[in-house]
Amino acid sequence: MFPTDYNAHMLRRALPLLALLPAAARAQAAVTIFAAASLQDGLRALAAAWTAGGRPAPRLSFAASSALARQIEQGAPADLFLSADEPWMDYLQTRNLILPATRSSALGNALVLVAPADAARPITLTRGMEFAALLGPQGRLAMGDPAHVPAGRYGQAALEWLGAWRSLAPRLARAENVRAALLLVERGEAPLGIVYATDALAAPGVRVVAEFPPESHPPITYPFALTRRAEANAEARALLAFLTGAEAMPIWQRHGFILPR
């Protein structure tokens, strides 16, 4: 028999290691998802459904697709990347940071013009219209920064199609992501904003006053893929299959996304 003080010493050494084992196991099992800000409501609902089935809760990180892609490039530990446009997924694919065979464009969206709910009036969008006049003398148009945010790029394309980009470019309230642009309108800090239809659906403080014609901008698609670091991660593969599978589609649709045909 070892002396009592020796046993106590060994137990004190072992307890921290034993305490770490469950956390380590959970850390290995949990999947980290980097997702575009516009996906957050639908993805949170699907994460809850996944967890309710007895699977480990995924870790969710939301931001502009550009910011997330650059974080992955710099070594951030993402297992899945859910982008709001194809170019930022291409960015990672050309750098061999995703698994191309797992890439699919699971969802679509529409681009809309929103106003604060208490000041919303329908607007007809026509080419050559005086869009700037809709903002009043000092008002600004809220949208994702076109230099970095997919929703902003779609918005710029739509405004160029309308012939309004040159007059509106100096009057933009450039937000770091589409949800930040939505918040500016919801707070009344901007009279109008360009966001996705799904974002407008999630915000009771705004109303859609117009929808941009589909031909005014490139198709809005959401490519999903496993990152290179998750190549051997069976849990990540299973979660990606769930998010792009038949069970998930009604939930995505309930949150306003357009399903693939």
C-alpha positions as a LaTeX table, in Angstrom:
\begin{tabular}{lrrr}
\hline
Residue & $x$ (\AA) & $y$ (\AA) & $z$ (\AA) \\
\hline
Met1 & 0.00 & 0.00 & 0.00 \\
Phe2 & 1.18 & 3.50 & $-0.80$ \\
Pro3 & 1.20 & 6.04 & 2.01 \\
Thr4 & $-1.98$ & 8.09 & 2.33 \\
Asp5 & $-0.23$ & 11.33 & 1.43 \\
Tyr6 & 1.10 & 9.73 & $-1.76$ \\
Asn7 & $-2.40$ & 8.60 & $-2.74$ \\
Ala8 & $-3.73$ & 12.08 & $-2.06$ \\
His9 & $-0.92$ & 13.61 & $-4.13$ \\
Met10 & $-1.64$ & 11.33 & $-7.11$ \\
Leu11 & $-5.36$ & 12.01 & $-6.87$ \\
Arg12 & $-4.75$ & 15.75 & $-6.92$ \\
Arg13 & $-2.65$ & 15.32 & $-10.06$ \\
Ala14 & $-5.20$ & 13.10 & $-11.76$ \\
Leu15 & $-8.32$ & 15.15 & $-11.07$ \\
Pro16 & $-7.49$ & 18.02 & $-13.47$ \\
Leu17 & $-6.77$ & 15.49 & $-16.23$ \\
Leu18 & $-10.00$ & 13.63 & $-15.57$ \\
Ala19 & $-11.90$ & 16.89 & $-15.63$ \\
Leu20 & $-10.44$ & 17.72 & $-19.00$ \\
Leu21 & $-11.44$ & 14.48 & $-20.68$ \\
Pro22 & $-15.14$ & 15.22 & $-21.18$ \\
Ala23 & $-14.40$ & 18.73 & $-22.44$ \\
Ala24 & $-11.79$ & 17.40 & $-24.86$ \\
Ala25 & $-14.21$ & 14.78 & $-26.13$ \\
Arg26 & $-16.89$ & 17.41 & $-26.64$ \\
Ala27 & $-14.41$ & 19.72 & $-28.37$ \\
Gln28 & $-13.49$ & 16.98 & $-30.82$ \\
Ala29 & $-17.11$ & 16.11 & $-31.54$ \\
Ala30 & $-18.51$ & 19.64 & $-31.86$ \\
Val31 & $-18.43$ & 21.08 & $-35.37$ \\
Thr32 & $-17.50$ & 24.72 & $-35.97$ \\
Ile33 & $-19.50$ & 26.45 & $-38.69$ \\
Phe34 & $-18.49$ & 29.78 & $-40.22$ \\
Ala35 & $-21.65$ & 31.17 & $-41.85$ \\
Ala36 & $-22.76$ & 34.32 & $-43.63$ \\
Ala37 & $-24.67$ & 36.71 & $-41.37$ \\
Ser38 & $-27.85$ & 36.35 & $-43.44$ \\
Leu39 & $-28.04$ & 32.64 & $-42.57$ \\
Gln40 & $-28.22$ & 33.05 & $-38.82$ \\
Asp41 & $-31.94$ & 32.57 & $-38.14$ \\
Gly42 & $-32.33$ & 29.51 & $-40.33$ \\
Leu43 & $-29.04$ & 28.01 & $-39.22$ \\
Arg44 & $-29.83$ & 28.46 & $-35.53$ \\
Ala45 & $-33.15$ & 26.66 & $-36.05$ \\
Leu46 & $-31.40$ & 23.81 & $-37.85$ \\
Ala47 & $-28.66$ & 23.62 & $-35.21$ \\
Ala48 & $-31.38$ & 23.21 & $-32.59$ \\
Ala49 & $-32.99$ & 20.43 & $-34.63$ \\
Trp50 & $-29.61$ & 18.71 & $-35.02$ \\
Thr51 & $-28.91$ & 18.92 & $-31.29$ \\
Ala52 & $-32.42$ & 17.69 & $-30.44$ \\
Gly53 & $-31.53$ & 14.48 & $-32.27$ \\
Gly54 & $-28.79$ & 13.80 & $-29.71$ \\
Arg55 & $-25.84$ & 15.21 & $-31.67$ \\
Pro56 & $-23.28$ & 17.65 & $-30.21$ \\
Ala57 & $-24.32$ & 21.28 & $-30.60$ \\
Pro58 & $-22.32$ & 22.94 & $-33.41$ \\
Arg59 & $-20.41$ & 26.14 & $-32.71$ \\
Leu60 & $-21.75$ & 28.94 & $-34.93$ \\
Ser61 & $-19.81$ & 32.00 & $-36.03$ \\
Phe62 & $-21.59$ & 34.63 & $-38.17$ \\
Ala63 & $-20.08$ & 37.52 & $-40.12$ \\
Ala64 & $-19.68$ & 38.76 & $-43.69$ \\
Ser65 & $-18.53$ & 35.97 & $-46.01$ \\
Ser66 & $-15.41$ & 37.96 & $-46.85$ \\
Ala67 & $-14.36$ & 38.26 & $-43.20$ \\
Leu68 & $-14.97$ & 34.57 & $-42.57$ \\
Ala69 & $-13.09$ & 33.46 & $-45.67$ \\
Arg70 & $-10.07$ & 35.51 & $-44.66$ \\
Gln71 & $-10.20$ & 34.11 & $-41.13$ \\
Ile72 & $-10.17$ & 30.59 & $-42.56$ \\
Glu73 & $-7.25$ & 31.56 & $-44.79$ \\
Gln74 & $-5.40$ & 32.72 & $-41.67$ \\
Gly75 & $-5.97$ & 29.40 & $-39.93$ \\
Ala76 & $-9.24$ & 29.85 & $-38.04$ \\
Pro77 & $-10.55$ & 26.40 & $-37.02$ \\
Ala78 & $-13.72$ & 26.22 & $-39.12$ \\
Asp79 & $-15.07$ & 22.84 & $-40.24$ \\
Leu80 & $-17.86$ & 24.13 & $-42.50$ \\
Phe81 & $-18.01$ & 27.33 & $-44.52$ \\
Leu82 & $-21.45$ & 28.59 & $-45.57$ \\
Ser83 & $-20.95$ & 31.54 & $-47.91$ \\
Ala84 & $-23.44$ & 34.12 & $-49.17$ \\
Asp85 & $-21.89$ & 34.12 & $-52.63$ \\
Glu86 & $-19.81$ & 32.00 & $-54.96$ \\
Pro87 & $-16.73$ & 34.28 & $-55.25$ \\
Trp88 & $-15.75$ & 33.91 & $-51.57$ \\
Met89 & $-16.09$ & 30.15 & $-51.78$ \\
Asp90 & $-13.98$ & 30.31 & $-54.96$ \\
Tyr91 & $-11.44$ & 32.34 & $-52.98$ \\
Leu92 & $-10.94$ & 29.48 & $-50.53$ \\
Gln93 & $-11.12$ & 26.78 & $-53.20$ \\
Thr94 & $-8.29$ & 28.32 & $-55.22$ \\
Arg95 & $-6.21$ & 28.27 & $-52.04$ \\
Asn96 & $-7.01$ & 24.60 & $-51.43$ \\
Leu97 & $-8.79$ & 25.41 & $-48.17$ \\
Ile98 & $-12.10$ & 23.67 & $-48.89$ \\
Leu99 & $-12.99$ & 20.21 & $-50.23$ \\
Pro100 & $-14.45$ & 20.89 & $-53.72$ \\
Ala101 & $-16.25$ & 17.54 & $-53.85$ \\
Thr102 & $-18.38$ & 18.62 & $-50.87$ \\
Arg103 & $-19.33$ & 22.00 & $-52.34$ \\
Ser104 & $-22.95$ & 22.62 & $-53.29$ \\
Ser105 & $-25.12$ & 25.70 & $-53.72$ \\
Ala106 & $-27.90$ & 24.78 & $-51.38$ \\
Leu107 & $-30.01$ & 27.95 & $-51.24$ \\
Gly108 & $-31.03$ & 31.12 & $-53.01$ \\
Asn109 & $-32.34$ & 34.51 & $-51.92$ \\
Ala110 & $-33.90$ & 37.71 & $-53.24$ \\
Leu111 & $-32.76$ & 41.32 & $-52.91$ \\
Val112 & $-35.21$ & 43.84 & $-51.48$ \\
Leu113 & $-35.50$ & 47.48 & $-50.49$ \\
Val114 & $-36.68$ & 48.06 & $-46.91$ \\
Ala115 & $-37.86$ & 51.05 & $-44.90$ \\
Pro116 & $-38.70$ & 51.54 & $-41.21$ \\
Ala117 & $-42.07$ & 49.90 & $-40.54$ \\
Asp118 & $-43.73$ & 53.15 & $-39.47$ \\
Ala119 & $-42.64$ & 54.98 & $-42.63$ \\
Ala120 & $-42.97$ & 52.28 & $-45.28$ \\
Arg121 & $-44.61$ & 53.13 & $-48.60$ \\
Pro122 & $-44.49$ & 50.92 & $-51.72$ \\
Ile123 & $-41.89$ & 51.99 & $-54.27$ \\
Thr124 & $-41.78$ & 51.04 & $-57.94$ \\
Leu125 & $-38.22$ & 50.42 & $-59.12$ \\
Thr126 & $-37.69$ & 51.49 & $-62.74$ \\
Arg127 & $-34.58$ & 52.13 & $-64.77$ \\
Gly128 & $-33.64$ & 55.78 & $-64.86$ \\
Met129 & $-35.67$ & 56.67 & $-61.77$ \\
Glu130 & $-34.54$ & 59.43 & $-59.39$ \\
Phe131 & $-33.60$ & 57.02 & $-56.61$ \\
Ala132 & $-31.64$ & 59.58 & $-54.59$ \\
Ala133 & $-34.78$ & 61.68 & $-54.16$ \\
Leu134 & $-36.31$ & 58.85 & $-52.12$ \\
Leu135 & $-33.71$ & 59.44 & $-49.40$ \\
Gly136 & $-34.61$ & 63.07 & $-48.79$ \\
Pro137 & $-32.00$ & 65.82 & $-48.55$ \\
Gln138 & $-29.80$ & 64.19 & $-45.88$ \\
Gly139 & $-30.79$ & 60.52 & $-45.82$ \\
Arg140 & $-28.40$ & 57.70 & $-46.59$ \\
Leu141 & $-28.97$ & 54.29 & $-48.15$ \\
Ala142 & $-27.93$ & 51.44 & $-45.84$ \\
Met143 & $-26.32$ & 48.39 & $-47.43$ \\
Gly144 & $-23.41$ & 46.05 & $-46.98$ \\
Asp145 & $-20.12$ & 47.56 & $-48.11$ \\
Pro146 & $-19.81$ & 46.47 & $-51.77$ \\
Ala147 & $-16.04$ & 46.21 & $-51.35$ \\
His148 & $-16.40$ & 43.33 & $-48.89$ \\
Val149 & $-19.99$ & 42.15 & $-48.43$ \\
Pro150 & $-21.85$ & 39.94 & $-50.94$ \\
Ala151 & $-25.19$ & 41.69 & $-50.29$ \\
Gly152 & $-23.43$ & 44.97 & $-51.04$ \\
Arg153 & $-22.09$ & 43.64 & $-54.33$ \\
Tyr154 & $-25.54$ & 42.48 & $-55.35$ \\
Gly155 & $-26.91$ & 45.86 & $-54.29$ \\
Gln156 & $-24.35$ & 47.75 & $-56.35$ \\
Ala157 & $-25.15$ & 45.63 & $-59.40$ \\
Ala158 & $-28.87$ & 46.33 & $-58.95$ \\
Leu159 & $-28.29$ & 50.07 & $-58.58$ \\
Glu160 & $-26.07$ & 50.10 & $-61.67$ \\
Trp161 & $-28.83$ & 48.29 & $-63.57$ \\
Leu162 & $-31.27$ & 51.01 & $-62.46$ \\
Gly163 & $-28.80$ & 53.72 & $-63.50$ \\
Ala164 & $-28.68$ & 55.05 & $-59.93$ \\
Trp165 & $-25.27$ & 53.95 & $-58.69$ \\
Arg166 & $-23.35$ & 57.11 & $-59.55$ \\
Ser167 & $-25.75$ & 59.38 & $-57.67$ \\
Leu168 & $-26.09$ & 57.03 & $-54.68$ \\
Ala169 & $-22.48$ & 55.95 & $-54.12$ \\
Pro170 & $-21.65$ & 59.09 & $-52.08$ \\
Arg171 & $-24.78$ & 58.59 & $-49.97$ \\
Leu172 & $-24.27$ & 55.04 & $-48.81$ \\
Ala173 & $-24.18$ & 53.96 & $-45.18$ \\
Arg174 & $-21.71$ & 51.10 & $-45.75$ \\
Ala175 & $-22.24$ & 48.35 & $-43.20$ \\
Glu176 & $-19.89$ & 45.50 & $-42.26$ \\
Asn177 & $-22.57$ & 42.90 & $-43.05$ \\
Val178 & $-26.17$ & 42.73 & $-44.21$ \\
Arg179 & $-27.57$ & 42.45 & $-40.67$ \\
Ala180 & $-25.78$ & 45.64 & $-39.66$ \\
Ala181 & $-27.36$ & 47.41 & $-42.66$ \\
Leu182 & $-30.76$ & 46.10 & $-41.62$ \\
Leu183 & $-30.25$ & 47.44 & $-38.10$ \\
Leu184 & $-29.56$ & 50.95 & $-39.40$ \\
Val185 & $-32.99$ & 50.97 & $-41.07$ \\
Glu186 & $-34.71$ & 49.34 & $-38.11$ \\
Arg187 & $-33.36$ & 52.06 & $-35.81$ \\
Gly188 & $-34.45$ & 54.80 & $-38.19$ \\
Glu189 & $-30.87$ & 55.87 & $-38.85$ \\
Ala190 & $-31.35$ & 55.31 & $-42.59$ \\
Pro191 & $-34.65$ & 55.83 & $-44.47$ \\
Leu192 & $-33.98$ & 52.94 & $-46.85$ \\
Gly193 & $-31.76$ & 49.88 & $-47.03$ \\
Ile194 & $-30.90$ & 47.07 & $-49.41$ \\
Val195 & $-30.95$ & 43.64 & $-47.78$ \\
Tyr196 & $-31.89$ & 40.07 & $-48.51$ \\
Ala197 & $-35.55$ & 39.08 & $-48.36$ \\
Thr198 & $-34.71$ & 36.66 & $-45.55$ \\
Asp199 & $-33.29$ & 39.45 & $-43.39$ \\
Ala200 & $-36.36$ & 41.60 & $-43.91$ \\
Leu201 & $-38.54$ & 38.66 & $-42.87$ \\
Ala202 & $-36.65$ & 38.36 & $-39.58$ \\
Ala203 & $-36.93$ & 42.05 & $-38.63$ \\
Pro204 & $-40.32$ & 43.28 & $-37.38$ \\
Gly205 & $-39.09$ & 46.87 & $-37.41$ \\
Val206 & $-38.83$ & 47.09 & $-41.20$ \\
Arg207 & $-41.09$ & 46.54 & $-44.19$ \\
Val208 & $-40.24$ & 45.57 & $-47.74$ \\
Val209 & $-41.13$ & 48.46 & $-50.04$ \\
Ala210 & $-39.77$ & 46.97 & $-53.27$ \\
Glu211 & $-38.09$ & 43.86 & $-54.64$ \\
Phe212 & $-35.25$ & 44.24 & $-57.12$ \\
Pro213 & $-35.86$ & 42.38 & $-60.38$ \\
Pro214 & $-33.86$ & 39.14 & $-60.55$ \\
Glu215 & $-32.26$ & 40.31 & $-63.78$ \\
Ser216 & $-30.84$ & 43.39 & $-62.05$ \\
His217 & $-28.11$ & 41.44 & $-60.25$ \\
Pro218 & $-26.26$ & 38.10 & $-60.41$ \\
Pro219 & $-28.17$ & 35.13 & $-58.97$ \\
Ile220 & $-27.95$ & 35.05 & $-55.18$ \\
Thr221 & $-26.70$ & 31.61 & $-54.18$ \\
Tyr222 & $-25.26$ & 30.15 & $-50.99$ \\
Pro223 & $-22.48$ & 27.60 & $-51.51$ \\
Phe224 & $-21.74$ & 25.28 & $-48.56$ \\
Ala225 & $-18.60$ & 23.16 & $-48.20$ \\
Leu226 & $-16.33$ & 21.34 & $-45.78$ \\
Thr227 & $-13.02$ & 23.00 & $-45.10$ \\
Arg228 & $-9.78$ & 21.12 & $-45.75$ \\
Arg229 & $-9.17$ & 20.68 & $-42.00$ \\
Ala230 & $-12.46$ & 18.72 & $-41.70$ \\
Glu231 & $-11.56$ & 16.15 & $-44.35$ \\
Ala232 & $-11.53$ & 13.29 & $-41.82$ \\
Asn233 & $-14.28$ & 14.71 & $-39.59$ \\
Ala234 & $-17.25$ & 12.35 & $-39.91$ \\
Glu235 & $-19.44$ & 14.55 & $-37.70$ \\
Ala236 & $-18.82$ & 17.56 & $-39.95$ \\
Arg237 & $-19.70$ & 15.53 & $-43.04$ \\
Ala238 & $-22.90$ & 14.32 & $-41.42$ \\
Leu239 & $-23.88$ & 17.85 & $-40.41$ \\
Leu240 & $-23.24$ & 19.21 & $-43.91$ \\
Ala241 & $-25.41$ & 16.43 & $-45.36$ \\
Phe242 & $-28.15$ & 17.38 & $-42.89$ \\
Leu243 & $-27.98$ & 21.11 & $-43.70$ \\
Thr244 & $-28.27$ & 20.44 & $-47.44$ \\
Gly245 & $-30.68$ & 17.51 & $-47.21$ \\
Ala246 & $-34.43$ & 17.08 & $-47.55$ \\
Glu247 & $-35.10$ & 17.39 & $-43.82$ \\
Ala248 & $-33.54$ & 20.86 & $-43.67$ \\
Met249 & $-35.20$ & 22.34 & $-46.75$ \\
Pro250 & $-38.60$ & 23.15 & $-45.17$ \\
Ile251 & $-36.81$ & 24.98 & $-42.34$ \\
Trp252 & $-34.71$ & 27.02 & $-44.75$ \\
Gln253 & $-37.86$ & 27.80 & $-46.74$ \\
Arg254 & $-39.73$ & 28.87 & $-43.60$ \\
His255 & $-36.99$ & 31.44 & $-43.07$ \\
Gly256 & $-37.47$ & 32.86 & $-46.56$ \\
Phe257 & $-34.74$ & 31.13 & $-48.57$ \\
Ile258 & $-35.33$ & 29.99 & $-52.13$ \\
Leu259 & $-34.80$ & 26.28 & $-52.59$ \\
Pro260 & $-32.86$ & 24.79 & $-55.50$ \\
Arg261 & $-34.97$ & 23.53 & $-58.37$ \\
\hline
\end{tabular}
